[in-house]
Amino acid sequence: MTHHAVEEMAEDNLGIFDVEAAILNGQITKVERGDLRGPRYIIEGAGIDQSTPVGVVGRFKETGIFLIITVYEIT
């Protein structure tokens, strides 16, 4: 998770469990291609309370790890 993602998560009063729930139970709604670093995946799902809509943007690094770039509450 990038420092930016942690800041945005805190700004929207989201916790790590909200991000985890959104990734595990949400779905990929968009794939943005064209960046030399690789495609970015936009995942939308509910937070841990099952009612807060959460967006997660990330990409797979060359090591296979999914790097979370930013997190936000969907309004």
DSSP file (Angstrom, degrees, kcal/mol; ACC not computed):
  #  RESIDUE AA STRUCTURE BP1 BP2  ACC     N-H-->O    O-->H-N    N-H-->O    O-->H-N    TCO  KAPPA ALPHA  PHI   PSI    X-CA   Y-CA   Z-CA
    1    1 A M              0   0    0      0, 0.0    68,-0.2     0, 0.0    66,-0.1   0.000 360.0 360.0 360.0 130.5    0.0    0.0    0.0
    2    2 A T     >  -     0   0    0     66,-2.5     4,-1.8     1,-0.1     5,-0.1  -0.322 360.0-114.4 -74.8 161.6    1.4    3.4   -1.0
    3    3 A H  H  > S+     0   0    0      1,-0.2     4,-2.3     2,-0.2     5,-0.2   0.888 119.1  56.8 -60.1 -39.6    1.7    6.3    1.5
    4    4 A H  H  > S+     0   0    0      1,-0.2     4,-2.6     2,-0.2    -1,-0.2   0.907 104.6  51.4 -59.0 -43.0   -0.8    8.1   -0.7
    5    5 A A  H  > S+     0   0    0     63,-0.3     4,-2.4    64,-0.3    -1,-0.2   0.896 109.1  50.4 -62.5 -40.7   -3.3    5.3   -0.2
    6    6 A V  H  X S+     0   0    0     -4,-1.8     4,-2.1     2,-0.2    -1,-0.2   0.912 111.7  48.2 -63.8 -42.9   -2.9    5.3    3.6
    7    7 A E  H  X S+     0   0    0     -4,-2.3     4,-2.4     2,-0.2    -2,-0.2   0.928 113.6  46.3 -62.6 -46.1   -3.5    9.1    3.6
    8    8 A E  H  X S+     0   0    0     -4,-2.6     4,-1.7     2,-0.2    -2,-0.2   0.876 110.1  54.2 -66.2 -37.2   -6.6    8.9    1.4
    9    9 A M  H  <>S+     0   0    0     -4,-2.4     5,-3.0    -5,-0.2    -1,-0.2   0.931 111.9  44.2 -60.7 -46.6   -7.9    6.0    3.5
   10   10 A A  H ><5S+     0   0    0     -4,-2.1     3,-1.6     1,-0.2    -2,-0.2   0.887 109.1  57.1 -65.8 -40.0   -7.6    8.1    6.7
   11   11 A E  H 3<5S+     0   0    0     -4,-2.4    -1,-0.2     1,-0.3    -2,-0.2   0.833 111.1  43.1 -61.5 -33.6   -9.1   11.1    5.0
   12   12 A D  T 3<5S-     0   0    0     -4,-1.7    -1,-0.3    -3,-0.2    -2,-0.2   0.241 115.8-114.6 -96.7  12.8  -12.2    9.2    4.1
   13   13 A N  T < 5 +     0   0    0     -3,-1.6     2,-0.3     1,-0.2    -3,-0.2   0.874  67.3 145.1  56.8  40.7  -12.4    7.5    7.6
   14   14 A L      < -     0   0    0     -5,-3.0     2,-0.2    -6,-0.2    -1,-0.2  -0.798  35.5-148.9-106.1 151.6  -11.7    4.1    6.2
   15   15 A G    >>  -     0   0    0     -2,-0.3     4,-1.6     1,-0.1     3,-0.7  -0.672  32.5-100.6-113.4 171.6   -9.8    1.3    7.8
   16   16 A I  H 3> S+     0   0    0      1,-0.3     4,-2.5    -2,-0.2     5,-0.1   0.826 122.4  57.3 -61.5 -31.8   -7.6   -1.5    6.5
   17   17 A F  H 3> S+     0   0    0      2,-0.2     4,-2.4     1,-0.2    -1,-0.3   0.816 102.7  54.6 -70.7 -28.4  -10.5   -3.9    7.1
   18   18 A D  H <> S+     0   0    0     -3,-0.7     4,-2.2     2,-0.2    -2,-0.2   0.914 110.4  46.1 -65.6 -42.5  -12.7   -1.8    4.8
   19   19 A V  H  X S+     0   0    0     -4,-1.6     4,-2.2     2,-0.2    -2,-0.2   0.924 113.1  49.2 -65.3 -45.3  -10.1   -2.0    2.1
   20   20 A E  H  X S+     0   0    0     -4,-2.5     4,-2.8     1,-0.2     5,-0.2   0.925 111.7  48.5 -60.4 -45.9   -9.7   -5.8    2.6
   21   21 A A  H  X S+     0   0    0     -4,-2.4     4,-2.5     1,-0.2     5,-0.3   0.906 110.6  51.6 -62.3 -41.9  -13.5   -6.3    2.5
   22   22 A A  H  X S+     0   0    0     -4,-2.2     4,-1.5    23,-0.2    -1,-0.2   0.902 114.1  43.4 -62.7 -41.1  -13.8   -4.3   -0.7
   23   23 A I  H  < S+     0   0    0     -4,-2.2    -2,-0.2     2,-0.2    -1,-0.2   0.933 118.2  43.1 -69.9 -46.0  -11.1   -6.2   -2.5
   24   24 A L  H  < S+     0   0    0     -4,-2.8    -2,-0.2    -5,-0.2    -1,-0.2   0.841 129.3  25.1 -71.6 -33.2  -12.2   -9.7   -1.3
   25   25 A N  H  < S+     0   0    0     -4,-2.5    -1,-0.2    -5,-0.2    -2,-0.2   0.485 110.0  78.3-112.0  -5.6  -16.0   -9.1   -1.9
   26   26 A G  S  < S-     0   0    0     -4,-1.5     2,-0.3    -5,-0.3    19,-0.3  -0.015  70.4-122.4 -89.2-163.3  -16.0   -6.4   -4.6
   27   27 A Q  E     -A   44   0A   0     17,-2.2    17,-2.4    -2,-0.0     2,-0.6  -0.982  23.5-100.9-143.0 154.6  -15.4   -6.6   -8.3
   28   28 A I  E     +A   43   0A   0     -2,-0.3    15,-0.3    15,-0.2     3,-0.1  -0.655  37.2 176.5 -73.9 120.3  -13.1   -5.1  -10.9
   29   29 A T  E     +     0   0A   0     13,-2.7     2,-0.3    -2,-0.6    -1,-0.2   0.623  62.8  10.1-101.7 -16.9  -15.2   -2.4  -12.5
   30   30 A K  E     -A   42   0A   0     12,-1.2    12,-2.7     2,-0.0     2,-0.5  -0.978  53.0-154.0-161.0 146.3  -12.5   -1.0  -14.9
   31   31 A V  E     -A   41   0A   0     -2,-0.3     2,-0.6    10,-0.2    10,-0.2  -0.988  16.0-155.8-123.8 120.0   -9.0   -1.8  -16.1
   32   32 A E  E     -A   40   0A   0      8,-2.9     8,-2.4    -2,-0.5     3,-0.2  -0.858  17.2-178.1 -99.0 118.9   -7.0    1.2  -17.3
   33   33 A R        +     0   0    0     -2,-0.6     3,-0.1     6,-0.2    -2,-0.0  -0.592  47.8  73.0-107.7 170.9   -4.3    0.4  -19.8
   34   34 A G        +     0   0    0      1,-0.4     2,-0.4    -2,-0.2    -1,-0.1   0.291  63.1 117.4 108.5 -10.2   -1.7    2.5  -21.4
   35   35 A D    >   -     0   0    0     -3,-0.2     3,-1.9     3,-0.2    -1,-0.4  -0.773  63.9-137.7 -89.6 133.6    0.7    3.1  -18.5
   36   36 A L  T 3  S+     0   0    0     -2,-0.4    -1,-0.1     1,-0.3    -3,-0.0   0.741 102.7  62.8 -62.4 -22.7    4.2    1.6  -19.0
   37   37 A R  T 3  S-     0   0    0      1,-0.3    -1,-0.3    24,-0.0    -2,-0.0   0.576 120.6 -92.9 -79.3  -8.6    4.1    0.4  -15.4
   38   38 A G    <   -     0   0    0     -3,-1.9    -1,-0.3    21,-0.1    -3,-0.2  -0.451  56.7 -40.4 119.6 167.8    1.2   -1.9  -16.2
   39   39 A P        -     0   0    0      0, 0.0     2,-0.5     0, 0.0    21,-0.4  -0.289  49.6-136.4 -66.4 148.8   -2.6   -1.8  -16.1
   40   40 A R  E     -A   32   0A   0     -8,-2.4    -8,-2.9    19,-0.1     2,-0.5  -0.912  14.5-148.0-105.9 134.1   -4.4   -0.3  -13.1
   41   41 A Y  E     -AB  31  58A   0     17,-3.4    17,-2.0    -2,-0.5     2,-0.6  -0.885   2.0-154.5-105.8 128.4   -7.4   -2.1  -11.7
   42   42 A I  E     -AB  30  57A   0    -12,-2.7   -13,-2.7    -2,-0.5   -12,-1.2  -0.910  15.2-171.1-102.4 120.1  -10.3   -0.3  -10.2
   43   43 A I  E     -AB  28  56A   0     13,-3.1    13,-2.6    -2,-0.6     2,-0.4  -0.926   4.4-167.8-113.3 133.7  -12.1   -2.4   -7.6
   44   44 A E  E     +AB  27  55A   0    -17,-2.4   -17,-2.2    -2,-0.4     2,-0.3  -0.984  25.5 130.1-122.9 133.0  -15.4   -1.4   -6.1
   45   45 A G  E     - B   0  54A   0      9,-2.3     9,-3.6    -2,-0.4     2,-0.3  -0.949  53.5 -77.2-163.5 178.9  -17.0   -3.1   -3.1
   46   46 A A  E     - B   0  53A   0     -2,-0.3   -21,-0.2   -25,-0.3   -20,-0.1  -0.632  42.5-120.0 -90.6 147.5  -18.5   -2.6    0.3
   47   47 A G    >   -     0   0    0      5,-2.9     3,-2.2    -2,-0.3   -29,-0.2  -0.001  48.6 -76.7 -69.9-174.2  -16.5   -1.9    3.4
   48   48 A I  T 3  S+     0   0    0      1,-0.3    -1,-0.1     2,-0.1   -30,-0.1   0.762 132.4  59.6 -61.8 -26.6  -16.5   -4.1    6.5
   49   49 A D  T 3  S-     0   0    0      3,-0.1    -1,-0.3     1,-0.1   -31,-0.0   0.472 106.6-128.6 -80.9  -0.4  -19.9   -2.7    7.5
   50   50 A Q  S <  S+     0   0    0     -3,-2.2    -2,-0.1     2,-0.2    -4,-0.1   0.577  95.3  67.7  64.3  12.1  -21.3   -4.0    4.2
   51   51 A S  S    S+     0   0    0      1,-0.1    -1,-0.1     2,-0.0    -3,-0.1   0.581  70.5  88.6-130.3 -22.7  -22.8   -0.5    3.4
   52   52 A T  S    S-     0   0    0      1,-0.0    -5,-2.9    21,-0.0     2,-0.4  -0.704  74.0-134.9 -82.0 117.5  -20.0    1.9    2.9
   53   53 A P  E     -B   46   0A   0      0, 0.0    21,-2.3     0, 0.0     2,-0.4  -0.587  26.5-169.2 -75.9 128.7  -19.0    1.8   -0.8
   54   54 A V  E     -BC  45  73A   0     -9,-3.6    -9,-2.3    -2,-0.4     2,-0.4  -0.951  12.5-156.7-124.2 136.1  -15.2    1.7   -1.2
   55   55 A G  E     -BC  44  72A   0     17,-3.4    17,-2.2    -2,-0.4     2,-0.4  -0.916   9.5-172.2-109.4 139.0  -13.0    2.1   -4.3
   56   56 A V  E     -BC  43  71A   0    -13,-2.6   -13,-3.1    -2,-0.4     2,-0.5  -0.998   4.1-166.0-131.2 131.3   -9.5    0.6   -4.5
   57   57 A V  E     +BC  42  70A   0     13,-2.6    12,-3.0    -2,-0.4    13,-1.6  -0.973  26.8 138.0-119.0 130.1   -7.0    1.3   -7.3
   58   58 A G  E     -BC  41  68A   0    -17,-2.0   -17,-3.4    -2,-0.5     2,-0.3  -0.955  32.6-144.8-157.9 176.0   -4.0   -0.8   -7.7
   59   59 A R  E     - C   0  67A   0      8,-1.9     8,-3.3    -2,-0.3     2,-0.5  -0.978  28.6-105.9-146.1 156.9   -1.7   -2.7  -10.0
   60   60 A F  E     - C   0  66A   0    -21,-0.4     6,-0.2    -2,-0.3     2,-0.1  -0.740  34.5-141.2 -85.3 128.9    0.4   -5.8  -10.0
   61   61 A K    >   -     0   0    0      4,-3.1     3,-2.4    -2,-0.5   -23,-0.0  -0.367  32.4 -98.1 -80.4 167.6    4.1   -5.3   -9.6
   62   62 A E  T 3  S+     0   0    0      1,-0.3    -1,-0.1     2,-0.1    -2,-0.0   0.698 125.2  61.1 -61.6 -17.9    6.6   -7.4  -11.5
   63   63 A T  T 3  S-     0   0    0      2,-0.2    -1,-0.3     1,-0.0     3,-0.1   0.535 119.8-109.5 -83.1  -7.7    6.9   -9.5   -8.3
   64   64 A G  S <  S+     0   0    0     -3,-2.4     2,-0.3     1,-0.3    -2,-0.1   0.357  76.1 134.1  94.1  -4.8    3.3  -10.5   -8.6
   65   65 A I        -     0   0    0     -5,-0.1    -4,-3.1     1,-0.1     2,-0.7  -0.594  58.6-125.3 -80.5 139.2    2.3   -8.4   -5.5
   66   66 A F  E     -C   60   0A   0     -2,-0.3     2,-0.6    -6,-0.2    -6,-0.2  -0.774  23.7-154.1 -86.3 115.2   -0.8   -6.2   -5.8
   67   67 A L  E     -C   59   0A   0     -8,-3.3    -8,-1.9    -2,-0.7     2,-0.6  -0.810   7.7-141.3 -92.9 119.6    0.2   -2.6   -5.0
   68   68 A I  E     +C   58   0A   0     -2,-0.6   -66,-2.5   -10,-0.2   -63,-0.3  -0.729  21.1 180.0 -82.8 118.1   -2.7   -0.5   -3.7
   69   69 A I  E     -     0   0A   0    -12,-3.0     2,-0.3    -2,-0.6   -64,-0.3   0.880  62.0  -8.3 -88.7 -44.0   -2.2    3.0   -5.2
   70   70 A T  E     -C   57   0A   0    -13,-1.6   -13,-2.6   -65,-0.1     2,-0.3  -0.986  53.8-157.8-153.4 160.9   -5.2    4.8   -3.7
   71   71 A V  E     +C   56   0A   0     -2,-0.3     2,-0.3   -15,-0.2   -15,-0.2  -0.984  19.2 166.3-139.0 144.0   -8.4    4.1   -1.7
   72   72 A Y  E     -C   55   0A   0    -17,-2.2   -17,-3.4    -2,-0.3     2,-0.5  -0.995  38.8-109.7-157.5 155.2  -11.5    6.2   -1.5
   73   73 A E  E     -C   54   0A   0     -2,-0.3     2,-0.5   -19,-0.2   -19,-0.3  -0.782  40.4-125.1 -84.5 130.0  -15.2    6.2   -0.3
   74   74 A I              0   0    0    -21,-2.3    -1,-0.0    -2,-0.5   -30,-0.0  -0.639 360.0 360.0 -78.4 123.9  -17.4    6.2   -3.3
   75   75 A T              0   0    0     -2,-0.5    -1,-0.1   -21,-0.0   -21,-0.0   0.401 360.0 360.0-113.6 360.0  -19.9    9.1   -3.1
